[in-house]
Amino acid sequence: MDEQSIEYFREREQAERNAARSAACHEARRSHEELATKYAALIHQAETSSPETHLKSLGLASHRS
């Protein structure tokens, strides 16, 4: 994942956390927090996976014997 995508996900995570804080009801708050958590997971995955791991997840890694 490129840096531009990661930055977008960071912005979305923050926007969802802000929306959760100002939500009018529990259900909306929970939904916004859930989205924020999912954005955070995408960021974490992108920052911790090696290029080889990323290629494997896409089914594109070269097979070495």
Beta strands, then each sheet from edge to edge (+ up, - down):
end
